[in-house]
């Protein structure tokens, strides 16, 4: 049975074959086609470094139709990260490639090592901005807010403290 996934991709390190982070993310989007049919690709955006990372990131997202289960897709994505040169290291540190399952058409998924919806995607503009470009109406099964709604909540202007 086929499922639909929203996958976020990011990079902030050069790759010896693909070059700068933007090209790494584009190459990873192509690699994801091996796991099913990529039905939508978000533009790659530049985002500031966060946490321990020292370099700016290139981020994107894609919609993937796949026969893989969530855990099988996660294993395939982690294999792709390693093939691109990802090594275990500091949380929020520099990395050649990061791939995360954000949402899937099956609703909520919980297993060791994988939670869908992704625990913190609603607080991450670098995930919501590209996702909104290709899946703005996708409903979060936990709260029934769309990606566009989450993005608006994250980016809305707030009054300055007095």
Backbone as numpy.savetxt, mean C-alpha at the origin, in Angstrom:
# Nx Ny Nz CAx CAy CAz Cx Cy Cz
-12.05 -19.10 -6.12 -12.89 -17.92 -6.12 -12.01 -16.67 -6.12
-12.30 -15.76 -6.99 -11.48 -14.56 -7.12 -11.88 -13.50 -6.10
-10.88 -12.80 -5.59 -11.08 -11.69 -4.65 -10.43 -10.44 -5.22
-10.85 -9.31 -4.72 -10.27 -8.03 -5.10 -9.51 -7.47 -3.91
-8.30 -7.00 -4.16 -7.44 -6.46 -3.11 -7.01 -5.04 -3.45
-6.85 -4.23 -2.43 -6.20 -2.94 -2.55 -4.84 -3.09 -1.90
-3.80 -2.88 -2.69 -2.42 -3.07 -2.23 -1.69 -1.73 -2.30
-1.02 -1.37 -1.22 -0.21 -0.15 -1.18 1.25 -0.53 -1.40
1.98 0.32 -2.15 3.39 0.08 -2.43 4.19 1.34 -2.13
5.40 1.15 -1.63 6.26 2.29 -1.35 7.72 1.90 -1.44
8.54 2.92 -1.72 9.99 2.74 -1.79 10.66 4.07 -1.48
11.84 4.00 -0.85 12.64 5.21 -0.70 14.14 4.94 -0.88
14.44 3.83 -1.55 15.84 3.52 -1.86 15.96 3.10 -3.31
17.07 3.45 -3.89 17.36 3.04 -5.27 17.51 1.52 -5.35
17.24 1.00 -6.52 17.45 -0.41 -6.82 18.49 -0.48 -7.93
19.38 -1.47 -7.84 20.47 -1.55 -8.81 20.01 -1.75 -10.25
18.82 -2.32 -10.46 18.30 -2.49 -11.82 17.25 -1.44 -12.19
16.36 -1.13 -11.26 15.21 -0.27 -11.56 15.47 1.20 -11.33
16.50 1.54 -10.56 16.84 2.93 -10.36 16.14 3.57 -9.17
15.65 4.81 -9.34 15.10 5.57 -8.21 13.79 4.97 -7.69
13.39 5.38 -6.48 12.19 4.81 -5.86 10.94 4.82 -6.74
10.70 5.89 -7.49 9.52 5.92 -8.36 9.54 4.76 -9.35
10.70 4.48 -9.92 10.82 3.37 -10.87 10.70 2.02 -10.17
11.17 1.94 -8.93 11.02 0.71 -8.15 9.54 0.40 -7.95
8.76 1.41 -7.58 7.32 1.21 -7.36 6.63 0.80 -8.65
6.98 1.44 -9.76 6.39 1.07 -11.05 6.73 -0.36 -11.43
7.97 -0.77 -11.19 8.37 -2.15 -11.48 7.61 -3.13 -10.59
7.42 -2.77 -9.32 6.68 -3.63 -8.40 5.23 -3.76 -8.83
4.64 -2.70 -9.35 3.28 -2.79 -9.87 3.20 -3.83 -10.98
4.20 -3.83 -11.84 4.24 -4.83 -12.92 4.40 -6.24 -12.36
5.24 -6.40 -11.35 5.46 -7.71 -10.74 4.18 -8.26 -10.12
3.34 -7.37 -9.58 2.10 -7.81 -8.93 1.14 -8.45 -9.92
1.31 -8.20 -11.20 0.46 -8.83 -12.21 0.64 -10.35 -12.22
1.74 -10.84 -11.66 1.96 -12.29 -11.57 0.99 -12.94 -10.58
0.35 -12.15 -9.74 -0.53 -12.69 -8.69 -2.00 -12.62 -9.08
-2.29 -12.09 -10.25 -3.67 -11.95 -10.72 -3.72 -10.86 -11.78
-4.85 -10.17 -11.86 -5.03 -9.10 -12.82 -5.02 -7.76 -12.11
-4.10 -6.91 -12.50 -4.07 -5.55 -11.95 -5.09 -4.74 -12.74
-6.18 -4.35 -12.08 -7.25 -3.64 -12.78 -7.13 -2.13 -12.67
-6.31 -1.63 -11.74 -6.09 -0.19 -11.63 -4.76 0.06 -10.95
-4.06 1.08 -11.45 -2.78 1.51 -10.87 -2.88 3.00 -10.55
-2.57 3.36 -9.34 -2.54 4.78 -8.97 -1.25 5.40 -9.45
-1.27 6.70 -9.70 -0.01 7.37 -10.00 0.94 7.26 -8.81
2.22 7.30 -9.09 3.22 7.29 -8.02 3.37 8.72 -7.52
3.28 8.88 -6.19 3.42 10.21 -5.60 4.65 10.25 -4.71
5.22 11.43 -4.56 6.35 11.63 -3.65 5.80 12.05 -2.29
6.31 11.43 -1.23 5.87 11.76 0.12 7.09 11.94 1.02
6.95 12.78 2.04 8.10 13.03 2.93 8.46 11.80 3.75
9.71 11.74 4.15 10.18 10.67 5.03 9.47 10.77 6.38
9.22 9.61 7.00 8.61 9.59 8.33 9.40 8.63 9.21
9.24 8.77 10.50 9.91 7.88 11.43 11.41 7.91 11.26
12.02 6.73 11.24 13.47 6.63 11.14 13.99 6.78 9.71
13.07 6.80 8.74 13.49 6.94 7.34 14.17 8.29 7.13
15.18 8.27 6.28 15.94 9.50 6.00 15.64 10.07 4.62
15.04 9.28 3.77 14.82 9.71 2.39 13.31 9.81 2.12
12.94 10.67 1.18 11.54 10.76 0.76 11.10 9.46 0.11
9.82 9.20 0.17 9.25 7.98 -0.39 8.55 8.24 -1.71
8.45 7.19 -2.50 7.55 7.12 -3.65 6.47 6.13 -3.23
5.19 6.52 -3.35 4.09 5.66 -2.92 3.05 5.54 -4.02
2.38 4.40 -4.04 1.31 4.17 -4.99 0.40 3.09 -4.42
-0.58 2.72 -5.21 -1.50 1.65 -4.84 -1.99 0.98 -6.11
-2.52 -0.21 -5.96 -3.12 -0.89 -7.09 -4.30 -1.73 -6.62
-5.19 -2.00 -7.56 -6.31 -2.91 -7.31 -5.98 -4.19 -8.06
-6.04 -5.30 -7.33 -5.64 -6.60 -7.87 -6.79 -7.58 -7.74
-7.15 -8.22 -8.84 -8.11 -9.33 -8.83 -7.27 -10.60 -8.79
-7.50 -11.45 -7.77 -6.64 -12.63 -7.61 -7.40 -13.80 -7.03
-6.95 -15.00 -7.39 -7.48 -16.22 -6.80 -6.75 -16.58 -5.51
-5.71 -15.83 -5.17 -4.95 -16.11 -3.95 -5.74 -15.71 -2.71
-5.57 -16.48 -1.65 -6.15 -16.12 -0.36 -5.35 -14.94 0.20
-5.88 -14.23 1.20 -5.10 -13.14 1.77 -3.72 -13.56 2.27
-3.62 -14.70 2.94 -2.31 -15.13 3.45 -1.37 -15.53 2.31
-1.91 -16.13 1.26 -1.08 -16.49 0.11 -0.61 -15.23 -0.62
-1.49 -14.23 -0.75 -1.07 -12.98 -1.39 -0.01 -12.29 -0.55
-0.20 -12.25 0.77 0.82 -11.64 1.64 2.16 -12.33 1.45
2.18 -13.65 1.41 3.44 -14.39 1.21 4.07 -14.01 -0.14
3.25 -13.88 -1.18 3.76 -13.51 -2.49 4.33 -12.09 -2.48
3.64 -11.17 -1.80 4.13 -9.80 -1.71 5.43 -9.72 -0.92
5.53 -10.47 0.17 6.77 -10.47 0.97 7.92 -11.08 0.16
7.63 -12.09 -0.64 8.65 -12.68 -1.51 9.12 -11.63 -2.52
8.20 -10.86 -3.06 8.55 -9.80 -4.01 9.43 -8.75 -3.33
9.07 -8.36 -2.11 9.91 -7.40 -1.37 11.34 -7.92 -1.25
11.48 -9.19 -0.87 12.83 -9.76 -0.72 13.56 -9.83 -2.06
12.82 -10.17 -3.13 13.44 -10.23 -4.46 13.95 -8.86 -4.91
13.29 -7.79 -4.44 13.72 -6.44 -4.75 14.83 -5.96 -3.81
15.20 -6.76 -2.83 16.30 -6.41 -1.95 15.89 -5.96 -0.56
14.63 -6.12 -0.21 14.18 -5.72 1.13 14.81 -6.63 2.17
15.32 -6.04 3.20 15.89 -6.78 4.32 15.20 -6.34 5.59
15.11 -7.25 6.52 14.53 -6.89 7.83 15.39 -5.80 8.44
14.74 -4.85 9.05 15.51 -3.77 9.66 14.65 -2.93 10.56
15.02 -1.71 10.67 14.36 -0.79 11.57 12.94 -0.46 11.07
11.99 -0.48 12.02 10.63 -0.11 11.68 10.63 1.34 11.20
9.91 1.60 10.12 9.82 2.92 9.52 11.14 3.38 8.91
12.07 2.47 8.73 13.36 2.84 8.16 13.32 2.85 6.64
14.47 3.14 6.05 14.59 3.14 4.60 14.41 1.72 4.07
13.76 1.62 2.89 13.56 0.30 2.30 13.43 0.41 0.79
13.87 -0.64 0.13 13.76 -0.69 -1.33 12.30 -0.83 -1.72
11.55 -1.69 -1.04 10.15 -1.91 -1.40 9.35 -2.34 -0.18
8.16 -1.78 -0.07 7.22 -2.17 0.97 5.87 -2.38 0.29
5.26 -3.53 0.52 3.95 -3.86 -0.05 3.02 -4.27 1.08
1.83 -3.67 1.12 0.85 -3.98 2.17 -0.52 -4.19 1.57
-1.22 -5.21 2.06 -2.63 -5.39 1.71 -3.42 -4.45 2.61
-4.18 -3.56 2.01 -4.94 -2.56 2.76 -6.38 -3.03 2.98
-7.05 -3.44 1.91 -8.44 -3.90 1.96 -8.59 -5.09 1.02
-9.66 -5.84 1.22 -9.99 -6.90 0.26 -11.50 -7.05 0.22
-11.99 -7.64 -0.86 -13.42 -7.74 -1.09 -14.12 -8.67 -0.11
-13.38 -9.46 0.64 -13.97 -10.37 1.61 -14.27 -9.75 2.96
-13.96 -8.46 3.12 -14.27 -7.78 4.38 -13.10 -7.81 5.35
-13.36 -8.31 6.55 -12.35 -8.34 7.61 -11.62 -9.67 7.58
-10.31 -9.63 7.77 -9.49 -10.84 7.85 -8.54 -10.69 9.03
-8.46 -11.70 9.86 -7.51 -11.69 10.97 -6.84 -13.05 11.05
-5.52 -13.02 10.96 -4.72 -14.23 11.13 -3.36 -13.79 11.67
-2.57 -14.72 12.18 -1.23 -14.32 12.65 -0.44 -13.66 11.51
0.01 -12.44 11.75 0.81 -11.74 10.76 0.03 -10.94 9.73
-1.30 -11.01 9.74 -2.07 -10.27 8.74 -3.42 -9.85 9.31
-3.68 -8.56 9.22 -4.98 -7.99 9.60 -5.44 -7.13 8.44
-6.66 -7.39 7.97 -7.28 -6.59 6.91 -8.65 -6.15 7.45
-8.98 -4.86 7.38 -8.21 -3.75 6.85 -6.92 -3.53 7.63
-5.94 -2.99 6.92 -4.65 -2.67 7.53 -4.89 -1.78 8.74
-4.23 -2.09 9.83 -4.50 -1.41 11.11 -4.44 0.11 11.08
-3.52 0.70 10.34 -3.34 2.15 10.45 -3.47 2.90 9.13
-4.07 2.28 8.13 -4.13 2.96 6.83 -4.94 4.26 6.88
-5.90 4.37 7.79 -6.73 5.57 7.83 -5.98 6.79 8.34
-4.81 6.59 8.94 -3.99 7.70 9.42 -2.80 7.97 8.50
-2.77 7.35 7.34 -1.62 7.46 6.46 -2.00 8.09 5.12
-1.69 9.37 5.00 -1.97 10.06 3.75 -1.26 9.44 2.57
-0.08 8.88 2.80 0.68 8.26 1.71 0.03 6.98 1.21
-0.92 6.44 1.96 -1.73 5.31 1.49 -3.05 5.83 0.91
-3.70 6.73 1.63 -5.03 7.20 1.23 -5.01 8.01 -0.07
-3.98 8.82 -0.28 -3.94 9.65 -1.49 -3.92 8.80 -2.76
-2.99 7.84 -2.90 -3.03 7.02 -4.11 -4.27 6.12 -4.17
-4.70 5.59 -3.02 -5.87 4.72 -3.00 -7.11 5.48 -3.46
-7.23 6.72 -3.04 -8.38 7.53 -3.43 -8.44 7.72 -4.95
-7.29 7.75 -5.60 -7.25 7.94 -7.05 -7.84 6.77 -7.82
-7.83 5.57 -7.22 -8.29 4.37 -7.96 -9.43 3.62 -7.28
-9.71 3.93 -6.02 -10.73 3.17 -5.29 -11.44 4.04 -4.26
-11.80 5.25 -4.66 -12.35 6.22 -3.70 -13.65 5.76 -3.04
-14.42 4.94 -3.72 -15.70 4.49 -3.17 -15.63 3.17 -2.40
-14.44 2.59 -2.29 -14.31 1.31 -1.58 -14.64 1.54 -0.11
-15.55 0.73 0.42 -15.99 0.85 1.81 -15.09 0.07 2.75
-14.73 0.70 3.84 -14.03 0.03 4.92 -15.07 -0.83 5.64
-14.86 -2.15 5.75 -15.88 -3.01 6.35 -16.05 -2.82 7.86
-15.12 -2.14 8.50 -15.20 -1.93 9.94 -16.14 -0.77 10.28
-16.06 0.32 9.51 -16.85 1.51 9.85 -17.73 2.01 8.71
-17.69 1.36 7.56 -18.48 1.73 6.37 -18.17 3.12 5.84
-16.98 3.64 6.12 -16.52 4.88 5.49 -15.78 4.51 4.21
-15.92 5.36 3.20 -15.17 5.13 1.97 -13.74 5.63 2.13
-12.90 5.23 1.21 -11.53 5.74 1.21 -11.55 7.26 1.05
-12.43 7.77 0.20 -12.53 9.22 0.04 -12.90 9.89 1.36
-13.79 9.28 2.12 -14.19 9.83 3.41 -13.01 9.82 4.38
-12.30 8.70 4.45 -11.11 8.65 5.33 -10.09 9.71 4.93
-9.88 9.88 3.63 -8.93 10.88 3.16 -9.39 12.28 3.57
-10.66 12.58 3.41 -11.19 13.89 3.78 -11.03 14.13 5.28
-11.29 13.12 6.08 -11.13 13.26 7.54 -9.67 13.53 7.91
-8.75 12.88 7.20 -7.33 13.04 7.51 -6.80 14.40 7.07
-7.30 14.91 5.97 -6.72 16.12 5.39 -7.54 17.38 5.64
-8.66 17.27 6.31 -9.49 18.47 6.53 -8.77 19.47 7.43
-9.07 20.71 7.21 -8.48 21.77 8.04 -9.09 21.73 9.41
-8.25 21.94 10.38 -8.70 21.98 11.77 -8.36 23.34 12.36
-9.18 23.83 13.25 -8.86 25.14 13.84 -7.58 25.06 14.67
-6.85 26.15 14.65 -5.63 26.22 15.46 -5.99 26.33 16.93
-5.19 25.73 17.80 -5.47 25.86 19.24 -5.33 27.32 19.68
-6.13 27.69 20.66 -6.10 29.08 21.14 -5.07 29.26 22.21
